[in-house]
Amino acid sequence: MQFVSDLAQTLIEHHPIDTARVLERMSPIEAWAALVLVEEPYRAEIVESFSPEFAARVLTLAGLESTLRLVREMPPEVSTDIFECLPEEFEKQLLYELPNVRSDAIEELLEYSEDTAGSVMSPDFVALNETATVNDALTRLRRLSSVGQNVNYVYVIDKDTHLKGVLVMRDLVLTPGTTPLSEVMLSNIIKVYVDDELDEVADKLIEEKLLAVPVVNDADKLKGVIVATQLVKDLQEEGFEDAQKMFGAGSDEHASSGIGYTIRQRLPWLQVNLLTAFAAAAVVGAFDGIIAQYTILAAFLPVVAGQGGNAGAQALAVMLRAIALDEIDVRKPRRVLVKEALVGLLNGVAVGLTAGVVAGFFGNSVALGIVVALAMIINLFIAGIAGASIPMVMERLGQDPAQSSNIILTTVTDIIGFAAFLGLAVFAMPWLG
């Protein structure tokens, strides 16, 4: 039994992320009971690997003292994500009890808008005054290396923390030790601002092939640093979360999440989707007489509705990206809506003509082909407007634009597609044959 215990401890120490995924299958109270059995130095690594929402639930159960010990071991930028999910009163208690340096760093990060450079930057960086010497820099680097801290860049600041430059390791080694850093540094430094969008920061890191980039405020004071690997991870997670929310899954749900938690995240939206499906079925039911008379109509119902859903999803994806990158003003949507409506109309004409020819051939009816073509045009036209407007409406209402927007869009395109197709069929009954 001791061997099994030692083996489990070894696996936990070397694979904290995998351990976190296993614990996330449990309830928060079970996860904390398991964490208590883990040696304290490794607990923080496991909690860091939890989704912020799950970590917040676990820490709330852990209590003030245990949470304080864990937060002290975490990078401030990781703690900030968790703090945003904590109950407000518990968050205030933690910030009050934490050392001033740590609480100030977390409070500052909490002030920045989500998806900006300031919200994900790390306040842990190496910066030396421009009056320091090369020997001072090398001494600092050796001290950091002795405690296992890797340093990508050393930044140079003035007495008021304004960013002045960056040091190249080769220049430090080859320059006399008494030389001031102001004479060695590269002053033409690439930087980003705290309010810059994360996509812009990522583009700059890729374009300039940087391992990290300094973050400054409007006064050019150095506030933090963004490491390329961490930013890529954050952007990937954000993209996956939005994709999950579009289809009604929980944003913090993982493949390893417990069955109970997964059901709680998905079931409410499945129930909503069921109601919307009944609404679409009611439209079809209202035309049951003509469907019974012309059964071939049933074959083209999913064609018309499906094409509308696809066209709407295209507009929806573009609009979600535009909102995320702040490319449009949701209070002035007219230009975008007109564009998407026109695109939907023209695509509807092209697709509708093709579908109409096929329907007319297989149904041996020119009237059926015309009905299918017109229904397709109407549905794609409305789908373009719906795909563009749904995320903007949700944004104006203060809701997440990605939250189950695809479910709402599918409902709109199904109802419009069924109503347009069957309504036109009723009108064309004398010619359907």
C-alpha positions in Angstrom: 0.0 0.0 0.0 2.9 2.3 0.8 4.3 1.7 -2.8 0.9 2.6 -4.3 0.8 5.8 -2.2 4.4 6.8 -3.2 3.6 6.1 -6.8 0.5 8.3 -6.7 2.5 11.1 -5.0 5.1 10.8 -7.8 2.6 11.0 -10.5 0.9 14.0 -8.9 4.3 15.8 -8.5 5.2 15.3 -12.2 1.8 15.6 -13.8 -0.2 18.4 -12.1 -2.3 19.2 -15.2 -3.4 15.6 -15.5 -4.1 15.4 -11.8 -6.2 18.6 -12.1 -8.3 17.0 -14.9 -9.0 13.9 -12.8 -10.0 16.1 -9.8 -12.3 18.2 -11.9 -14.4 15.1 -12.5 -15.3 15.2 -8.8 -17.5 17.7 -6.9 -15.6 20.7 -5.5 -15.8 19.3 -1.9 -14.4 15.9 -3.1 -11.6 17.6 -5.0 -10.6 19.6 -1.9 -10.6 16.5 0.2 -8.2 14.9 -2.3 -6.0 18.0 -2.4 -5.6 18.0 1.4 -3.8 14.6 1.0 -1.3 16.2 -1.5 1.9 17.7 -0.1 1.5 21.5 0.1 4.1 22.6 -2.4 2.2 20.7 -5.2 -1.3 21.9 -4.3 -0.9 25.3 -5.9 0.3 23.8 -9.2 -2.8 21.6 -9.3 -5.2 24.4 -8.5 -3.5 26.6 -11.2 -4.4 23.9 -13.7 -8.1 24.0 -12.8 -10.4 26.1 -14.8 -10.9 29.4 -12.9 -14.5 28.7 -12.1 -13.8 25.2 -10.6 -10.7 26.6 -8.7 -12.9 29.3 -7.2 -15.5 26.8 -6.0 -12.8 24.6 -4.5 -11.0 27.5 -2.7 -14.3 28.8 -1.3 -14.7 25.5 0.4 -11.0 25.4 1.5 -11.5 28.5 3.7 -9.5 31.7 4.2 -6.2 30.4 5.6 -5.7 27.5 3.2 -6.6 29.8 0.2 -4.1 32.4 1.4 -1.3 29.9 1.4 -2.2 28.7 -2.1 -2.6 32.1 -3.6 0.9 33.1 -2.3 2.3 30.3 -4.4 0.5 31.2 -7.6 1.5 33.8 -10.2 -0.6 37.0 -9.8 -2.0 36.7 -13.3 -3.3 33.2 -12.5 -4.7 34.3 -9.2 -6.5 37.2 -10.9 -8.5 34.8 -13.1 -9.6 32.8 -10.1 -10.4 36.0 -8.1 -12.9 37.1 -10.8 -14.9 34.0 -10.0 -14.9 34.2 -6.2 -17.8 35.5 -4.1 -17.3 39.2 -3.7 -17.0 39.1 0.1 -14.5 36.2 0.1 -12.4 38.1 -2.6 -12.3 41.2 -0.3 -11.2 39.1 2.6 -8.3 37.6 0.7 -7.1 40.9 -0.7 -7.1 42.3 2.8 -5.1 39.5 4.3 -2.6 39.1 1.5 0.8 40.9 1.6 0.5 44.4 0.1 2.8 43.7 -2.8 0.7 40.6 -3.8 -2.7 42.2 -3.2 -1.7 45.4 -5.1 -0.6 43.3 -8.1 -3.8 41.3 -8.2 -6.0 44.4 -7.7 -4.3 46.1 -10.6 -4.8 43.2 -12.9 -8.4 43.0 -11.9 -8.9 46.6 -13.1 -8.1 45.8 -16.8 -10.7 44.8 -19.2 -10.9 41.2 -20.2 -9.0 40.2 -23.4 -6.5 43.1 -23.1 -2.8 42.9 -22.5 -3.2 44.3 -19.0 -5.5 41.5 -18.0 -3.0 38.7 -18.8 0.4 40.3 -18.2 2.7 39.0 -15.5 4.0 41.5 -13.0 7.0 39.2 -12.5 9.8 40.6 -14.7 13.4 41.7 -14.4 14.0 45.4 -14.7 17.1 47.4 -13.7 17.7 51.1 -13.4 19.6 52.7 -16.3 22.3 53.9 -13.9 23.1 50.3 -12.9 26.2 48.7 -14.4 26.8 45.6 -16.4 28.3 43.9 -13.3 25.0 44.7 -11.5 23.0 43.0 -14.2 25.2 39.9 -14.3 25.1 39.6 -10.6 21.3 39.8 -10.6 21.0 37.2 -13.4 23.3 34.8 -11.6 21.2 35.1 -8.4 18.0 34.4 -10.4 19.6 31.4 -12.1 20.7 29.9 -8.8 17.1 29.7 -7.7 16.0 28.2 -10.9 14.3 31.2 -12.5 14.7 31.6 -16.3 14.9 35.1 -17.7 14.1 35.8 -21.3 14.7 39.6 -21.3 16.1 42.1 -18.9 14.5 45.5 -19.2 16.0 48.9 -18.3 13.9 51.6 -16.6 14.5 55.1 -15.2 13.9 56.2 -11.6 10.2 56.6 -12.4 9.9 53.1 -13.9 9.6 54.5 -17.5 10.7 51.8 -20.0 14.0 52.9 -21.6 15.3 49.8 -23.3 16.1 46.1 -23.2 19.4 44.2 -22.7 21.0 41.6 -25.0 22.8 38.9 -23.2 25.7 38.9 -25.7 26.3 42.6 -25.1 26.3 42.1 -21.4 29.0 39.4 -21.6 31.2 41.3 -24.0 31.0 44.8 -22.4 33.3 46.0 -19.5 31.6 45.5 -16.1 31.6 49.2 -15.1 29.7 50.3 -18.2 26.2 51.8 -17.3 23.3 49.9 -18.7 22.1 53.1 -20.5 25.1 52.6 -22.8 24.5 48.9 -23.5 20.7 48.7 -23.9 18.8 48.7 -27.1 16.5 51.7 -26.9 14.4 50.9 -29.9 12.2 48.4 -28.0 9.1 46.7 -29.1 6.3 47.1 -26.6 2.5 46.9 -26.2 0.1 48.9 -24.1 -2.1 47.7 -21.3 -5.3 48.3 -23.3 -4.1 46.6 -26.5 -6.3 43.7 -27.6 -4.8 40.2 -27.1 -5.0 39.4 -30.8 -2.9 42.5 -31.6 -0.3 41.4 -29.0 -0.2 37.9 -30.5 0.3 39.3 -34.0 3.2 41.4 -32.7 4.9 38.5 -30.9 4.6 36.3 -34.1 5.7 39.1 -36.4 8.8 40.1 -34.4 9.6 36.5 -33.3 9.7 37.5 -29.6 9.6 35.2 -26.6 8.0 37.9 -24.5 6.9 41.5 -24.8 6.9 44.3 -22.2 3.6 46.0 -21.3 3.4 49.7 -20.6 0.7 52.2 -19.7 0.0 55.4 -21.5 2.9 57.1 -19.7 5.3 54.4 -20.9 5.8 53.1 -17.4 6.6 49.3 -17.3 3.7 47.4 -15.8 4.3 43.8 -16.7 5.4 41.3 -19.4 3.5 38.9 -21.6 5.2 35.6 -22.4 4.4 34.2 -25.8 3.7 30.6 -24.7 1.3 31.7 -22.0 -0.5 34.1 -24.4 -1.0 31.3 -27.0 -2.4 29.1 -24.3 -4.8 31.8 -23.2 -6.0 32.5 -26.7 -6.5 28.8 -27.4 -8.6 28.4 -24.3 -10.6 31.5 -25.1 -11.4 30.2 -28.6 -12.4 26.8 -27.3 -14.6 28.4 -24.6 -16.4 30.5 -27.2 -16.9 27.5 -29.5 -18.4 25.5 -26.6 -20.7 28.4 -25.5 -22.0 28.8 -29.1 -23.4 25.3 -28.9 -24.7 25.4 -25.3 -21.8 23.7 -23.5 -20.2 25.1 -20.4 -17.2 27.4 -21.1 -15.1 25.7 -18.4 -16.2 22.2 -19.3 -13.4 19.7 -20.2 -13.5 16.2 -21.7 -12.6 15.0 -18.2 -15.3 16.9 -16.4 -17.6 14.8 -14.2 -20.9 13.5 -15.5 -22.9 15.5 -13.1 -21.2 18.8 -13.8 -21.4 18.2 -17.6 -25.1 17.6 -17.4 -25.7 20.8 -15.3 -23.8 22.8 -18.0 -25.6 21.3 -21.0 -29.1 20.3 -19.9 -30.6 23.8 -19.5 -29.6 24.8 -23.1 -30.9 21.4 -24.4 -34.2 22.2 -22.8 -34.2 25.6 -24.5 -33.3 24.0 -27.8 -36.2 21.6 -27.3 -38.6 24.5 -26.9 -37.3 26.1 -30.0 -37.6 22.8 -31.9 -41.2 22.6 -30.9 -41.7 26.1 -32.2 -40.3 25.0 -35.6 -42.4 21.8 -35.5 -45.5 23.9 -34.8 -44.9 25.8 -38.0 -44.7 22.5 -40.0 -47.8 21.2 -38.2 -49.7 24.2 -39.4 -49.2 23.1 -43.0 -49.8 19.3 -42.4 -52.7 19.3 -45.0 -50.5 20.4 -47.9 -47.7 18.1 -46.9 -50.1 15.2 -46.8 -51.3 16.1 -50.3 -47.8 16.8 -51.7 -45.5 14.5 -49.8 -42.5 15.5 -51.9 -42.5 18.8 -50.0 -41.2 17.0 -46.9 -38.0 16.0 -48.8 -37.1 19.6 -49.4 -37.9 21.0 -45.9 -34.4 20.2 -44.4 -32.7 21.4 -47.5 -34.2 24.9 -47.2 -33.8 25.1 -43.5 -30.3 23.6 -43.5 -28.9 26.1 -46.1 -30.3 28.9 -44.1 -28.6 27.6 -41.0 -25.3 27.4 -42.8 -25.5 30.9 -44.3 -26.5 32.3 -40.9 -23.6 30.5 -39.2 -21.1 32.1 -41.6 -22.4 35.6 -40.8 -22.5 34.7 -37.1 -18.8 33.6 -37.1 -17.6 36.8 -38.8 -19.7 39.0 -36.4 -18.4 37.2 -33.3 -14.8 37.9 -34.5 -15.6 41.5 -35.2 -17.1 42.0 -31.7 -14.1 40.3 -30.1 -11.6 42.4 -32.0 -13.7 45.6 -31.5 -13.9 46.1 -35.3 -17.5 47.4 -35.2 -19.7 49.6 -33.0 -22.7 47.5 -32.0 -24.6 50.7 -31.4 -24.4 51.5 -35.1 -25.1 48.2 -36.8 -26.8 49.5 -40.0 -23.7 49.2 -42.3 -23.0 45.6 -41.3 -26.6 44.5 -41.4 -27.1 45.9 -44.9 -23.9 44.1 -46.1 -24.9 40.7 -44.6 -28.5 41.1 -45.9 -27.1 41.8 -49.4 -24.7 38.9 -49.2 -27.5 36.6 -48.0 -29.8 37.8 -50.8 -27.2 37.2 -53.6 -26.1 33.9 -52.2 -29.7 32.9 -51.9 -30.3 33.7 -55.5 -27.3 31.6 -56.6 -28.1 28.7 -54.3 -31.8 29.0 -54.8 -31.5 28.7 -58.6 -29.5 25.5 -58.3 -31.9 24.0 -55.7 -34.9 25.1 -57.8 -33.6 23.3 -60.9 -32.9 20.1 -58.9 -36.3 20.3 -57.2 -38.1 20.9 -60.5 -36.4 18.0 -62.1 -37.0 15.4 -59.3 -40.5 16.7 -58.6 -41.3 16.9 -62.3 -42.8 20.3 -61.5 -41.6 23.8 -62.5 -43.8 25.3 -59.8 -42.1 23.2 -57.1 -38.7 24.4 -58.4 -39.8 28.0 -58.2 -41.2 27.5 -54.7 -37.9 26.0 -53.5 -35.8 28.7 -55.2 -37.9 31.6 -53.7 -38.0 29.9 -50.2 -34.2 29.6 -50.3 -33.7 33.2 -51.3 -36.0 34.4 -48.4 -34.3 32.1 -45.8 -30.7 33.0 -46.8 -31.6 36.7 -46.8 -33.1 36.5 -43.3 -30.3 34.2 -42.1 -27.7 36.8 -43.0 -29.5 39.5 -41.0 -30.1 37.1 -38.1 -26.5 35.8 -38.0 -25.2 39.4 -37.9 -27.8 40.8 -35.5 -28.0 38.1 -32.8 -24.5 38.6 -31.3 -24.9 42.4 -31.5 -28.2 42.3 -29.6 -26.7 40.0 -27.0 -23.8 42.4 -26.6 -26.1 45.4 -26.2 -28.0 43.5 -23.5 -24.8 42.9 -21.6 -24.7 39.2 -22.4 -21.9 37.1 -23.9 -22.4 37.2 -27.7 -21.1 33.7 -28.1 -23.5 32.2 -25.5 -25.6 29.7 -27.4 -26.0 32.1 -30.3 -26.0 29.2 -32.7 -29.0 27.7 -31.0 -31.0 30.9 -31.4 -29.8 31.3 -35.0 -30.9 27.7 -35.9 -34.4 28.4 -34.5 -34.8 31.5 -36.6 -33.6 29.9 -39.8 -35.7 26.7 -39.2 -38.9 28.7 -38.6 -38.4 31.2 -41.5 -37.3 28.4 -43.8 -40.3 26.2 -43.0 -42.8 29.1 -43.1 -41.5 30.5 -46.3 -41.4 27.2 -48.1 -44.7 25.8 -47.0 -46.4 29.2 -47.3 -45.3 29.6 -50.9 -46.4 26.0 -51.6 -49.9 26.8 -50.4 -50.0 29.8 -52.7 -48.7 27.7 -55.6 -51.1 24.7 -55.0 -53.0 25.1 -58.3 -49.7 24.7 -60.2 -47.9 22.0 -58.2 -49.7 19.2 -60.0 
